[in-house]
Amino acid sequence: MKFCSECAHPVELLVPEGDNRPRYVCAQCATIHYQNPKMVIGSIPIWEEAGEVAVLLCRRAIEPRYGKWTLPGGFMENNETTWAAAIRETQEESGADVELRTLFALLNVPQVHQVHMFYLARLKNLDFCAGEESLEVRLFNHADIPWDELAFPTIRKTLKFFFEDYAKVQAGDGDYGFHTHDIIKRQNRPDF
Amino acid sequence: MKFCSECAHPVELLVPEGDNRPRYVCAQCATIHYQNPKMVIGSIPIWEEAGEVAVLLCRRAIEPRYGKWTLPGGFMENNETTWAAAIRETQEESGADVELRTLFALLNVPQVHQVHMFYLARLKNLDFCAGEESLEVRLFNHADIPWDELAFPTIRKTLKFFFEDYAKVQAGDGDYGFHTHDIIKRQNRPDF
């Protein structure tokens, strides 16, 4: 941020009176430009048939992580709820109609100022197709999940949580939980 | 938003190519200025003694809702996690040291582009005091909660969820859950 979005005057990075951290402040109109984390919301679309569960993944047609696999998801928009964002992003990226269940995972990614959330979701049918931001969309059984080709650590962790809970549910040993986790950047990785 | 924060040129509100909703776009440098919901994170600081539970509330020293009671909370900052935000905001507003338990409630407030989250928290001691944004801070038993003097519907709903779960836990009939809820604005109320 270089200029005030209200009056076009250059901004300065300083700690406003009564505050305790640097903000972009306009020296002309005194507007303080706060910057806050964003929410990335998605779903875990599942299809159960013949005693097996499959999860719908999308192969990214955009950067970052072009060509890698991800759960459908994206930035939450103003004027919508977390669950509406999950349904919209799933529809946009995979063409899939889902019935949302509960909020399943919340993952902090502080180094990129993001919080990722994923809802459990049931595919209503198999009429899915790649949206503009996906190269392809397909169902994966547990054994076929491309663990080394996943786009982000939040996807990997959410899928791990899901299959752990799924095994418990199948064994009659509990229900799906709500999971929280922090992704902390490792020094030798250029991106999280 | 009137001017581009990158080059100071006036912005236009238009639907960018490949997008489906209006954004502020710079006609000079082509930067798209996305606007997204913010997270307000807080805690439900509890103190249990002699078989009774009390919740710490803060009376607001700032607008909106000056003079009304709230749970400690505020906007999540960049570079922090949801739980770190809950601890920081609790400390800033009430001076209280808390030990966080689980994430207890997530409430959508789409009309103001916010998602509110509250963690269950145990007060480590009774050394609390009003921070700069609070007029006073005190413990309330269930019977004394100032229901008609609460600052926001998300506070009211979170406290309702808490006392319902607390009653269940006391009756040996379950544990604290994770609750989600949407606050939908009523037409005849000027603020939510």
Interface residues (C-beta under 8 A of the other chain):
Chain A: M1 K2 F3 C4 S5 E6 C7 A8 P10 V11 G18 R21 H33 Y34 Q35 N36 P37 K38 M39 F75 M76 E77 N78 N79 E80 T81 T82 W83 A84 T102 L103 L106 N108 P110 Q111 H113 V115 E132 F178 T180 D182
Chain B: M1 K2 F3 C4 S5 E6 C7 A8 P10 V11 G18 R21 H33 Y34 Q35 N36 P37 K38 M39 F75 M76 E77 N78 N79 E80 T81 T82 W83 A84 T102 L103 L106 N108 P110 Q111 H113 V115 E132 F178 T180 D182
